[in-house]
Amino acid sequence: MTEIKVWADTETKSEADLRVVGTARYAEHPSTDIQLFSYAFNDGPVKVWSKEDGEPMPADLKAAFANPKCIFWFHNAFFDRNIIENVLDIKLPIQRYRCSMAQALSHALPGSLDKLGEVLGIREDARKVKDGKRLVLKFCRPKKLKDGTLKWATPQTDPEDWAAYKEYCRTDTAAMREIVKKMPSWNYPKNPTELELWYLDQEVNSRGMYIDLELANAAMLAIDNTQKELAKSTHKMTNGDVETAGQRDAMLKHIVEQYGVALPDMRKATLERLVENDETPPALRELLQVRLSTCTTSTAKYKKFTQVTSVDSRVRGTIQFAGASRTLRDGGRMVQPQNFFRPTLPHQEILDGIDSLIGGYAELIGLDIMTLTSSALRYAICAPKGKKLVVADLAGIENRVLSYLAGEEWKLQAFRDLDDGTGPDLYKAAYAKAFAVAPTDVTKDQRQVGKVIELSCGYGGGCGAIVAFATGFGIDLDYLASCVLPSVPQDVLKDADSFYDWLDSKDTVEALTRAKKDGSDLYEHYTGKRTFGLKKDTHMALESLKRLWRREHPATVSFWKETDVAFRNAIATANTKFYFGKCYALRSGKWVRIVLPSGHNLCYPGARINGDDQIVFKGVDQFTKKWGDIKTYGPKLVENIVQAFSRDIFKFGQLNAAAEGFDLVLPVHDELVTEVPDTEDFTVHHLEEIMATVPPWAEGIPLAAEGFSDYRYHK
């Protein structure tokens, strides 16, 4: 069957605010309508159907909807598909849609059509007209007058702008067509697996997840009442200097003036350290606890639930396909379950608390409302009547994948032993291997050390990474050092000692140079940045951990180097595969790809070696969100590879779970949430088996999954 490409774009109007309510609720709003529909067949001219002008649907467009050979391309197809289904009442199979945004994201390009045009350098007359945003705001949303009535801009009230608006719609479609032609298609849509995964993504986004709106509304009410009480307490405790504990600058000023304490920031960790410090004045401790309570709130998340949930109590469109550029991991939209707070209360306590929130008596029995509502956020995602949630999480998937791709055989065996119940848990095994002790002799504190080094060292991380992970787990670094130093082999300790002295000397020389310039004291400029401001013993302990981990992971360290070399070789020589382990690097034009055993291409546009002999490529900076140069190196490339391959294994399990009748409602990191009939036909054990099934392109990797079945989602 010869495929006909239909390039298209819709412009819509509605009383609903798309940015607030999201695509699904916007599309189903009774005021939502299509104003303009631009379309083109293959390389033909772009036409514009002006529904707002009362024009009937053109015959060729109507025929295209009816013709199974016609494949509709949209930029952000989830939006236009919802509009077509809700406004035109035309429901096409998902397989008849394609998405240029998905294609862009799956090749590490920006998702915005405007930005894509800039990056790919499409011809000027195919770009959006400059004042497109102004026209969208003018025609798509009404103005609210003082008397409460709504006033719309129309073709009749603003004929010149309307003509420009039609041109804007036309150029959007023309731009998309040009962009799709210039983008690579190695992943989407040419890779059949990726296309199938996008279909699944669309199905999951359309199904959505069921939300307990009664809980969401009750939580918001309780939070509001508590915030008012906390504001009163803050006002009283500060003698009126601060109205609410959320007023950061006023709070900092009051603390300095009243207690002589100059806080560097108002971060949770900073405040918690002060609260736990016995030397902190009781009054200040109490004030800081109020601040912590005020900021420990999920109001925005609960409010978002109520704004975006459809009339059937389901929230849709929360997943962004390939939202994490390069690795193609899912991103979050709107409520973003990937960023939910981790509960701090026990499961049963949260369930009892939910009953009290809904019953309206949580405050009466003295519950900590802020802690409860934060902990209960996930629980708002639940199963409707007659259904249950079956959840499974891939256990330690990134660590397993790294060991598999690097060929770290002892560790793969450790996972196999763990999975069949004959071996110790990974963190005990890691500590035992590093310090040459029996796993059975590893203490609880030593296991924590094993956990920190396992999570921080896999991608070339050193002291800085260990500091970050240890701090994240609430581990005191000096205490960590006291647990580590007595067991460190002397040769490792000697090297760590020398390394500290070398780093410290660099900091000292730098400080001395600055001191000579302004005639000040050396220590006014000494920062200790290279040693992270750590005590020497503490730095030596962390450096020893890094060195011990690397010594016991020779295959992984080699894999970092092999990856770096292969990537550099690919930059130097086009159209040649440079293998490293089970992967290879290949340059096609200005793009370097790392091709995984799954067929997934990690894309690095504009890859080159700069004047400092560093690998550089073009991408969206994760902090500035701007397109530009990004530096990378072997271990960082390995991190991309591992996360991408882990994603592929996770997605393989999702496809199999869907085929077995498990209705997917939410993927979160490496955890899959499904909604199924509340019968014995669907069990946790079955889903765990599905998720732990090894793909044919990952033969030999040990996989395991753990899960639960319940009526509410939780951790």
VMD Tcl script that draws the C-alpha trace (Angstrom):
set ca {
  {0.00 0.00 0.00}
  {1.49 3.34 -1.08}
  {1.44 5.71 1.85}
  {0.18 9.26 1.39}
  {1.64 11.79 3.81}
  {-0.81 14.42 4.99}
  {1.05 17.27 6.67}
  {-1.34 19.16 8.93}
  {-1.83 21.64 11.75}
  {-4.84 22.92 13.67}
  {-5.47 26.29 15.27}
  {-8.16 26.24 17.94}
  {-10.11 28.53 20.22}
  {-11.56 27.90 23.64}
  {-12.62 29.52 26.87}
  {-10.42 26.94 28.59}
  {-6.74 27.80 29.15}
  {-4.67 25.04 27.55}
  {-1.65 25.82 29.75}
  {-3.73 25.26 32.88}
  {-6.06 22.37 32.01}
  {-3.91 20.34 29.61}
  {-4.72 18.82 26.24}
  {-7.42 16.29 27.14}
  {-9.58 18.59 29.24}
  {-9.08 21.43 26.76}
  {-10.17 19.25 23.85}
  {-13.33 18.06 25.61}
  {-14.36 21.56 26.77}
  {-17.69 22.53 25.12}
  {-16.31 25.89 23.96}
  {-13.31 24.39 22.17}
  {-13.46 24.52 18.38}
  {-11.19 24.39 15.35}
  {-10.63 27.74 13.69}
  {-8.15 26.79 10.99}
  {-6.94 23.48 9.61}
  {-3.94 23.63 7.27}
  {-2.94 20.55 5.31}
  {-0.88 19.37 2.36}
  {-0.58 16.06 0.52}
  {3.00 14.85 0.11}
  {4.87 17.70 -1.63}
  {1.74 19.50 -2.75}
  {0.67 23.04 -1.85}
  {-0.49 23.83 1.68}
  {-4.21 24.54 1.86}
  {-6.12 26.16 4.73}
  {-9.65 25.23 5.73}
  {-11.18 28.15 7.62}
  {-13.84 26.50 9.75}
  {-14.24 29.77 11.66}
  {-15.47 31.41 8.45}
  {-18.19 28.79 8.17}
  {-16.50 26.88 5.36}
  {-17.48 23.19 5.12}
  {-14.71 20.63 5.36}
  {-12.97 20.43 1.96}
  {-13.76 17.29 -0.01}
  {-10.10 16.26 -0.33}
  {-9.57 16.53 3.44}
  {-12.74 14.57 4.12}
  {-11.54 11.91 1.69}
  {-8.15 11.81 3.40}
  {-9.72 11.04 6.75}
  {-11.60 8.17 5.12}
  {-8.59 6.83 3.22}
  {-6.48 4.34 5.25}
  {-3.51 5.10 2.97}
  {-3.35 8.65 4.37}
  {-0.98 9.09 7.31}
  {-1.44 12.38 9.19}
  {1.66 14.20 10.41}
  {1.29 16.77 13.19}
  {3.74 18.49 15.50}
  {2.67 17.22 18.94}
  {0.16 14.80 17.47}
  {-1.43 14.04 20.85}
  {-2.96 17.52 20.86}
  {-4.27 17.51 17.30}
  {-5.54 13.94 17.60}
  {-7.58 14.90 20.67}
  {-8.95 17.96 18.88}
  {-9.95 15.94 15.81}
  {-11.67 13.30 17.94}
  {-13.52 15.73 20.20}
  {-14.36 18.56 17.78}
  {-14.76 16.76 14.45}
  {-15.87 13.45 16.00}
  {-13.40 11.62 13.77}
  {-11.55 8.79 15.50}
  {-8.70 7.37 13.45}
  {-6.50 4.46 14.51}
  {-3.38 5.70 16.29}
  {-1.37 3.96 13.56}
  {-2.56 6.63 11.10}
  {-0.78 9.40 12.99}
  {2.85 10.48 13.10}
  {4.48 13.16 15.24}
  {7.33 15.44 14.17}
  {7.95 16.36 17.83}
  {8.49 12.69 18.69}
  {10.89 12.42 15.76}
  {12.82 15.48 16.95}
  {13.06 14.36 20.58}
  {14.07 10.83 19.64}
  {17.09 12.28 17.81}
  {18.19 14.67 20.58}
  {16.75 17.75 18.88}
  {14.59 20.48 20.44}
  {10.86 19.77 20.67}
  {9.75 23.29 19.70}
  {8.91 23.82 16.03}
  {10.41 27.32 16.17}
  {13.67 26.09 17.67}
  {13.84 23.17 15.25}
  {13.63 25.61 12.34}
  {16.55 27.57 13.74}
  {18.69 24.52 14.51}
  {18.10 22.83 11.16}
  {18.38 26.03 9.15}
  {15.24 25.69 7.08}
  {14.63 28.37 4.52}
  {13.29 31.63 5.91}
  {9.92 31.61 4.12}
  {9.03 28.28 5.69}
  {9.43 29.52 9.26}
  {6.68 30.76 11.47}
  {5.67 34.35 10.96}
  {7.20 36.51 13.65}
  {4.03 37.64 15.27}
  {2.45 34.20 15.38}
  {2.24 34.15 19.16}
  {0.43 37.48 19.19}
  {-2.11 36.20 16.69}
  {-2.66 32.98 18.64}
  {-3.35 34.93 21.83}
  {-5.63 37.30 19.97}
  {-7.86 34.76 18.24}
  {-7.62 31.64 20.40}
  {-8.65 33.09 23.75}
  {-11.40 35.61 24.52}
  {-10.92 38.82 26.46}
  {-12.83 39.02 29.69}
  {-14.61 42.37 29.99}
  {-15.31 44.22 33.22}
  {-18.94 43.07 33.22}
  {-17.79 39.43 33.06}
  {-18.74 38.87 29.43}
  {-16.31 37.46 26.89}
  {-15.23 39.25 23.73}
  {-13.72 37.30 20.83}
  {-11.57 38.58 17.99}
  {-13.04 37.26 14.73}
  {-12.42 37.42 10.97}
  {-15.04 40.15 10.87}
  {-13.61 42.31 13.69}
  {-9.96 41.99 12.59}
  {-9.78 41.00 8.91}
  {-6.10 41.95 8.38}
  {-4.88 40.03 11.42}
  {-7.11 37.13 10.44}
  {-5.42 36.95 7.05}
  {-2.03 36.94 8.81}
  {-3.30 34.26 11.18}
  {-4.24 32.02 8.24}
  {-0.76 32.55 6.82}
  {0.71 31.64 10.21}
  {-1.25 28.37 10.15}
  {-0.11 27.65 6.60}
  {3.57 28.29 7.39}
  {3.40 26.00 10.42}
  {2.55 23.08 8.17}
  {5.10 24.09 5.54}
  {7.76 24.41 8.24}
  {6.95 21.02 9.72}
  {7.24 19.34 6.33}
  {10.64 20.91 5.71}
  {11.81 20.01 9.20}
  {10.76 16.35 8.94}
  {12.67 16.04 5.68}
  {15.85 17.41 7.29}
  {15.65 15.42 10.51}
  {17.16 11.94 10.76}
  {14.72 9.08 11.20}
  {16.96 6.31 12.54}
  {14.84 5.93 15.68}
  {11.42 7.39 14.89}
  {9.64 6.58 12.66}
  {11.86 4.13 10.70}
  {12.69 1.84 13.61}
  {9.55 -0.33 13.86}
  {10.07 -0.91 17.58}
  {10.22 2.80 18.32}
  {7.12 3.41 16.22}
  {5.32 0.67 18.14}
  {6.44 2.25 21.41}
  {5.06 5.60 20.28}
  {1.71 3.95 19.51}
  {1.77 2.49 23.02}
  {2.64 5.90 24.46}
  {-0.36 7.43 22.72}
  {-2.64 4.68 24.04}
  {-1.38 5.13 27.60}
  {-1.74 8.91 27.42}
  {-5.27 8.52 26.06}
  {-6.24 6.03 28.75}
  {-4.91 8.22 31.54}
  {-4.98 7.38 35.23}
  {-7.85 7.52 37.67}
  {-7.65 10.27 40.30}
  {-9.29 10.41 43.72}
  {-10.58 13.98 43.44}
  {-12.25 13.69 46.82}
  {-8.83 13.21 48.39}
  {-7.30 16.02 46.28}
  {-9.97 18.53 47.32}
  {-9.87 17.45 50.97}
  {-6.07 17.75 51.02}
  {-6.20 21.25 49.51}
  {-8.72 22.39 52.11}
  {-6.68 20.96 54.99}
  {-3.48 22.53 53.64}
  {-5.17 25.92 53.29}
  {-6.43 25.80 56.88}
  {-3.01 24.75 58.16}
  {-1.23 27.46 56.16}
  {-3.43 30.07 57.81}
  {-2.58 28.74 61.27}
  {1.12 28.61 60.45}
  {0.96 32.21 59.19}
  {-0.56 33.28 62.50}
  {2.19 31.44 64.38}
  {4.89 33.03 62.23}
  {3.47 36.52 62.74}
  {3.33 35.98 66.49}
  {6.76 34.36 66.83}
  {8.45 37.16 64.86}
  {6.55 40.00 66.55}
  {5.03 40.94 63.22}
  {8.34 41.10 61.31}
  {7.25 38.22 59.06}
  {3.67 37.70 57.88}
  {4.08 34.11 56.68}
  {6.91 31.59 56.91}
  {6.98 31.50 53.12}
  {8.43 35.02 52.99}
  {12.05 34.00 52.44}
  {13.83 37.37 52.56}
  {11.85 38.67 55.52}
  {12.52 35.43 57.39}
  {16.26 35.57 56.70}
  {16.40 39.20 57.85}
  {14.51 38.44 61.07}
  {16.77 35.49 61.92}
  {19.91 37.60 61.45}
  {18.59 40.52 63.48}
  {16.97 38.47 66.25}
  {19.38 35.54 66.61}
  {22.57 36.71 64.91}
  {22.49 33.72 62.56}
  {23.23 34.46 58.88}
  {21.78 31.55 56.93}
  {23.29 30.89 53.47}
  {19.89 29.84 52.15}
  {16.49 28.48 53.22}
  {16.91 25.04 51.78}
  {15.36 22.12 53.59}
  {18.72 20.49 54.37}
  {20.11 23.75 55.80}
  {17.12 24.26 58.07}
  {17.04 20.64 59.20}
  {20.69 20.80 60.28}
  {19.92 23.84 62.42}
  {16.82 22.24 63.92}
  {18.81 19.15 64.87}
  {21.68 21.20 66.31}
  {21.49 21.26 70.13}
  {23.08 24.73 70.15}
  {20.24 26.28 68.16}
  {18.06 28.43 70.46}
  {14.69 26.72 71.14}
  {12.74 29.72 69.80}
  {14.68 29.69 66.54}
  {14.29 25.94 66.28}
  {10.52 26.31 66.63}
  {10.43 29.07 63.98}
  {12.47 26.96 61.56}
  {10.13 24.03 62.11}
  {7.22 26.27 61.11}
  {9.12 27.26 57.97}
  {9.77 23.60 57.16}
  {6.11 22.75 57.68}
  {5.00 25.63 55.50}
  {7.22 24.54 52.63}
  {6.46 20.84 52.98}
  {3.31 21.03 50.95}
  {1.82 19.52 47.84}
  {-0.81 22.19 47.24}
  {0.29 22.86 43.67}
  {0.25 19.15 42.79}
  {-3.22 18.57 44.27}
  {-4.50 21.72 42.56}
  {-3.10 20.52 39.25}
  {-4.95 17.24 39.69}
  {-8.25 19.11 40.00}
  {-7.46 21.34 37.00}
  {-6.43 18.69 34.48}
  {-8.64 15.74 35.41}
  {-11.38 14.99 32.88}
  {-15.06 14.53 33.64}
  {-14.54 10.77 34.05}
  {-11.98 11.41 36.85}
  {-9.02 10.47 34.68}
  {-6.02 12.67 33.97}
  {-4.54 12.17 30.52}
  {-1.46 13.24 28.65}
  {1.00 13.09 31.56}
  {3.78 11.32 29.65}
  {6.14 12.88 27.11}
  {7.52 10.31 24.68}
  {11.34 10.55 24.54}
  {11.19 13.50 26.92}
  {14.74 12.77 28.10}
  {16.76 13.62 25.03}
  {19.16 10.98 23.66}
  {18.24 8.23 26.14}
  {14.56 8.42 25.01}
  {13.32 7.95 28.57}
  {9.82 9.26 29.22}
  {9.39 12.79 30.45}
  {6.56 14.17 32.56}
  {3.81 16.64 31.76}
  {1.42 18.59 33.97}
  {1.28 16.69 37.29}
  {4.65 15.02 36.58}
  {4.45 11.89 38.77}
  {8.19 11.40 38.20}
  {8.79 14.27 40.64}
  {6.37 13.34 43.42}
  {7.59 13.63 46.99}
  {8.87 10.44 48.59}
  {6.58 9.57 51.53}
  {8.01 10.04 55.01}
  {5.14 8.33 56.85}
  {4.42 4.57 57.11}
  {1.96 3.16 54.59}
  {-0.84 2.35 57.05}
  {-0.47 5.72 58.73}
  {-0.95 7.39 55.34}
  {-4.06 5.31 54.62}
  {-5.55 6.21 58.01}
  {-4.62 9.83 57.39}
  {-6.39 9.81 54.02}
  {-9.57 8.64 55.73}
  {-9.26 11.48 58.24}
  {-8.64 14.05 55.47}
  {-11.69 12.95 53.52}
  {-13.70 12.76 56.74}
  {-12.64 16.30 57.62}
  {-11.21 15.50 61.06}
  {-7.45 15.28 60.39}
  {-6.74 18.58 62.15}
  {-8.98 17.62 65.07}
  {-6.89 14.56 65.92}
  {-3.62 16.52 65.68}
  {-2.11 15.08 62.50}
  {0.77 16.90 60.81}
  {-1.21 18.03 57.76}
  {1.77 19.11 55.67}
  {3.66 15.87 56.14}
  {0.53 13.80 55.60}
  {-0.55 15.54 52.39}
  {2.95 15.35 50.93}
  {3.18 11.65 51.76}
  {-0.30 10.95 50.39}
  {0.22 12.57 46.99}
  {0.86 9.32 45.10}
  {-2.16 7.77 46.80}
  {-4.45 10.12 44.85}
  {-3.68 7.91 41.84}
  {-5.95 4.95 42.39}
  {-8.07 2.27 40.78}
  {-11.72 2.91 39.87}
  {-14.44 0.60 41.15}
  {-13.98 -2.99 40.03}
  {-10.29 -2.46 39.19}
  {-6.95 -2.69 40.98}
  {-3.45 -1.44 40.39}
  {-0.68 -3.94 39.72}
  {2.76 -2.36 39.91}
  {6.21 -3.75 39.13}
  {9.66 -2.15 39.28}
  {12.83 -3.36 37.58}
  {15.33 -4.04 40.38}
  {18.69 -2.27 40.08}
  {18.34 -2.08 36.33}
  {21.04 0.51 35.61}
  {23.62 -1.32 37.70}
  {22.78 -4.59 35.93}
  {22.96 -2.97 32.51}
  {26.32 -1.32 33.23}
  {27.77 -4.64 34.37}
  {26.29 -6.40 31.33}
  {27.54 -3.95 28.71}
  {30.96 -3.62 30.36}
  {31.32 -7.38 30.84}
  {31.85 -7.16 34.61}
  {31.34 -10.90 35.08}
  {31.77 -11.14 38.86}
  {29.02 -8.59 39.33}
  {26.65 -10.25 36.89}
  {27.12 -13.43 38.88}
  {26.44 -11.51 42.09}
  {23.10 -10.42 40.62}
  {22.27 -13.98 39.59}
  {23.08 -15.21 43.09}
  {20.94 -12.44 44.55}
  {18.01 -13.28 42.28}
  {18.04 -16.99 43.07}
  {18.35 -16.33 46.81}
  {21.87 -17.71 47.26}
  {23.77 -14.43 47.39}
  {23.87 -11.26 49.49}
  {22.28 -7.98 48.56}
  {24.31 -5.89 46.10}
  {25.47 -3.22 48.54}
  {26.86 -5.81 50.94}
  {28.51 -7.59 48.02}
  {30.04 -4.30 46.80}
  {31.51 -3.48 50.22}
  {32.73 -7.04 50.71}
  {34.44 -7.04 47.31}
  {36.12 -3.67 47.86}
  {37.39 -4.43 51.36}
  {38.04 -8.17 50.94}
  {35.69 -9.31 53.69}
  {32.91 -11.87 53.78}
  {29.47 -10.46 52.83}
  {28.05 -12.00 55.98}
  {30.42 -9.84 58.05}
  {29.27 -6.55 56.47}
  {27.57 -4.38 59.07}
  {24.60 -2.07 58.56}
  {26.87 1.00 58.42}
  {29.23 -0.73 56.01}
  {26.29 -1.62 53.78}
  {25.49 2.09 53.59}
  {29.06 2.69 52.45}
  {28.55 0.03 49.78}
  {25.34 1.71 48.68}
  {26.99 5.10 48.35}
  {29.91 3.88 46.25}
  {27.68 1.73 44.03}
  {25.41 4.64 43.21}
  {28.14 7.24 42.78}
  {31.09 5.56 41.08}
  {29.59 3.76 38.06}
  {30.01 6.67 35.66}
  {33.47 7.87 36.65}
  {32.32 9.73 39.73}
  {34.88 10.71 42.35}
  {34.74 12.54 45.66}
  {32.19 15.06 44.42}
  {29.75 12.34 43.38}
  {30.23 10.45 46.65}
  {29.63 13.66 48.63}
  {26.41 14.28 46.69}
  {25.03 10.77 47.19}
  {26.07 10.52 50.84}
  {24.46 13.89 51.58}
  {21.33 12.79 49.74}
  {21.07 9.77 52.01}
  {21.64 11.90 55.10}
  {25.01 10.28 55.87}
  {27.50 12.34 57.86}
  {30.71 12.44 55.81}
  {33.04 12.52 58.78}
  {31.25 9.53 60.28}
  {31.48 7.79 56.90}
  {35.23 8.40 56.93}
  {35.56 6.90 60.42}
  {33.86 3.73 59.15}
  {36.06 3.50 56.08}
  {39.62 4.52 56.99}
  {40.50 1.63 59.36}
  {39.78 -0.89 56.60}
  {41.48 0.82 53.64}
  {44.56 -1.04 52.32}
  {47.78 0.91 52.90}
  {48.68 1.25 49.22}
  {45.29 2.81 48.46}
  {45.51 5.07 51.50}
  {48.97 6.26 50.46}
  {47.74 7.18 46.98}
  {44.71 8.98 48.43}
  {47.02 10.93 50.77}
  {49.25 12.03 47.90}
  {46.26 12.95 45.76}
  {44.84 15.19 48.49}
  {48.19 16.97 48.90}
  {48.37 17.54 45.13}
  {44.87 19.02 44.99}
  {45.45 21.12 48.07}
  {48.68 22.51 46.62}
  {46.80 23.64 43.52}
  {44.24 25.45 45.67}
  {47.05 27.02 47.70}
  {48.98 28.24 44.64}
  {45.82 29.73 43.18}
  {45.02 31.51 46.46}
  {48.61 32.74 46.81}
  {48.54 34.24 43.31}
  {45.38 36.18 44.14}
  {46.70 37.25 47.53}
  {49.85 38.74 45.97}
  {47.74 40.82 43.59}
  {45.84 42.66 46.33}
  {48.37 42.28 49.17}
  {45.95 40.27 51.31}
  {46.35 37.12 53.34}
  {46.55 33.76 51.55}
  {43.60 32.31 53.45}
  {41.28 35.10 52.37}
  {41.38 33.49 48.91}
  {41.82 29.82 49.79}
  {38.61 27.98 48.82}
  {39.52 24.32 49.01}
  {37.25 23.82 46.01}
  {39.31 20.97 44.60}
  {38.97 19.04 47.85}
  {35.34 20.13 48.33}
  {36.23 21.84 51.59}
  {36.56 18.45 53.30}
  {38.87 17.56 56.13}
  {41.92 15.70 54.89}
  {40.93 12.38 56.51}
  {37.42 12.65 55.10}
  {38.68 13.43 51.60}
  {41.16 10.55 51.81}
  {38.38 8.18 52.84}
  {36.17 9.18 49.91}
  {39.06 9.09 47.47}
  {39.91 5.62 48.77}
  {36.35 4.48 48.15}
  {36.58 5.66 44.55}
  {39.92 3.91 44.03}
  {38.73 0.68 45.66}
  {35.60 0.65 43.49}
  {37.60 1.14 40.33}
  {40.13 -1.50 41.32}
  {37.33 -4.05 41.72}
  {35.61 -3.02 38.46}
  {38.37 -3.31 35.85}
  {35.99 -4.17 33.01}
  {33.86 -1.10 33.73}
  {36.86 1.22 33.83}
  {38.04 -0.26 30.52}
  {34.55 0.24 29.09}
  {34.74 3.96 29.87}
  {38.01 4.21 27.95}
  {36.85 2.06 25.04}
  {33.72 4.17 24.67}
  {35.74 7.38 24.57}
  {38.17 5.98 21.98}
  {35.40 4.58 19.74}
  {33.52 7.89 19.79}
  {36.67 9.84 18.89}
  {37.45 7.41 16.08}
  {33.92 7.84 14.73}
  {34.35 11.61 14.70}
  {37.60 11.21 12.74}
  {36.32 8.65 10.22}
  {32.82 8.74 8.74}
  {30.68 5.76 7.73}
  {32.77 3.27 9.69}
  {31.55 1.27 12.68}
  {33.83 1.42 15.71}
  {32.84 -1.33 18.13}
  {33.20 -1.22 21.89}
  {31.67 -4.06 23.84}
  {28.20 -4.80 22.47}
  {27.79 -1.31 20.95}
  {29.36 0.67 18.15}
  {29.88 4.32 17.22}
  {29.22 5.56 13.70}
  {29.38 9.00 12.09}
  {26.87 9.88 9.40}
  {27.49 13.39 8.13}
  {27.70 15.69 11.12}
  {25.98 13.19 13.43}
  {27.69 10.58 15.58}
  {25.48 7.73 16.67}
  {26.05 5.14 19.36}
  {24.05 2.10 18.29}
  {22.90 -0.23 21.05}
  {22.18 -3.97 20.73}
  {18.47 -3.07 20.86}
  {18.80 -1.01 17.67}
  {18.33 2.24 19.57}
  {20.50 5.09 18.26}
  {21.92 7.60 20.76}
  {22.35 10.75 18.70}
  {25.03 13.41 19.05}
  {24.56 16.11 16.40}
  {27.55 18.25 15.44}
  {30.00 16.06 17.33}
  {33.63 17.18 17.11}
  {36.89 17.47 19.06}
  {37.57 21.02 20.26}
  {40.90 22.81 20.70}
  {41.25 21.40 24.22}
  {40.93 17.83 22.90}
  {37.45 17.52 24.41}
  {34.45 15.84 22.80}
  {31.78 18.43 22.04}
  {28.35 18.07 20.47}
  {25.24 20.19 19.98}
  {22.32 19.82 22.34}
  {19.87 21.46 24.71}
  {21.63 22.37 27.94}
  {19.74 20.82 30.87}
  {20.16 23.97 32.95}
  {19.86 26.88 30.49}
  {17.47 25.00 28.16}
  {19.30 26.64 25.26}
  {20.79 24.96 22.20}
  {24.57 25.04 22.17}
  {27.81 23.15 22.74}
  {27.86 20.39 25.33}
  {31.08 18.72 26.46}
  {31.24 15.02 27.18}
  {33.72 12.19 27.78}
  {33.85 8.42 28.10}
  {32.10 7.84 31.47}
  {29.39 10.38 30.62}
  {28.77 8.66 27.30}
  {28.53 5.38 29.22}
  {25.92 6.93 31.51}
  {23.85 7.86 28.44}
  {24.26 4.35 27.04}
  {23.25 2.63 30.27}
  {20.19 4.80 30.80}
  {19.12 4.33 27.18}
  {19.55 0.55 27.25}
  {17.76 0.34 30.61}
  {14.90 2.28 29.02}
  {14.82 -0.18 26.10}
  {14.52 -3.15 28.48}
  {11.79 -1.35 30.42}
  {9.89 -0.58 27.21}
  {10.24 -4.19 26.05}
  {8.48 -5.20 29.26}
  {5.76 -2.59 28.69}
  {4.96 -3.95 25.23}
  {4.74 -7.48 26.63}
  {2.60 -6.38 29.57}
  {0.16 -4.61 27.24}
  {-0.02 -7.72 25.05}
  {-0.91 -9.76 28.16}
  {-3.87 -7.50 28.96}
  {-2.27 -5.29 31.60}
  {-3.59 -1.80 30.84}
  {-0.69 0.59 31.32}
  {-1.56 3.85 33.03}
  {1.77 5.22 34.21}
  {5.49 4.49 33.71}
  {7.62 6.17 36.40}
  {11.38 5.79 35.97}
  {11.75 1.96 35.97}
  {8.37 1.26 37.57}
  {5.24 0.32 35.65}
  {1.75 1.04 37.00}
  {-1.06 -0.94 35.41}
  {-4.82 -0.93 35.94}
  {-6.59 -4.28 35.61}
  {-9.84 -5.99 36.62}
  {-9.93 -6.83 40.33}
  {-9.74 -10.57 39.73}
  {-7.21 -13.34 40.23}
  {-6.49 -13.34 36.49}
  {-3.99 -10.52 36.96}
  {-1.32 -11.02 39.60}
  {1.82 -9.25 40.74}
  {3.81 -12.41 40.11}
  {2.71 -12.48 36.48}
  {3.63 -8.84 35.90}
  {6.99 -9.37 37.62}
  {7.68 -12.30 35.29}
  {6.78 -10.21 32.25}
  {9.00 -7.30 33.30}
  {11.92 -9.63 34.09}
  {11.73 -11.39 30.70}
  {15.08 -10.93 28.94}
  {14.81 -9.39 25.45}
  {16.44 -11.36 22.62}
  {18.98 -8.55 22.12}
  {20.10 -8.64 25.79}
  {20.73 -12.36 26.19}
  {22.65 -13.12 29.36}
  {21.63 -10.13 31.46}
  {20.10 -11.05 34.85}
  {16.79 -9.23 35.33}
  {14.46 -9.09 38.32}
  {11.30 -7.18 39.13}
  {9.50 -6.47 42.37}
  {5.96 -5.22 42.77}
  {2.69 -5.04 44.61}
  {-1.04 -4.96 44.04}
  {-3.27 -2.38 45.71}
  {-6.10 0.04 45.13}
  {-3.89 3.11 45.55}
  {-0.49 3.86 44.07}
  {2.30 4.21 46.62}
  {5.96 3.63 47.31}
}
mol new
graphics top color blue
foreach p $ca { graphics top sphere $p radius 0.5 }
foreach p [lrange $ca 0 end-1] q [lrange $ca 1 end] { graphics top cylinder $p $q radius 0.2 }
display resetview
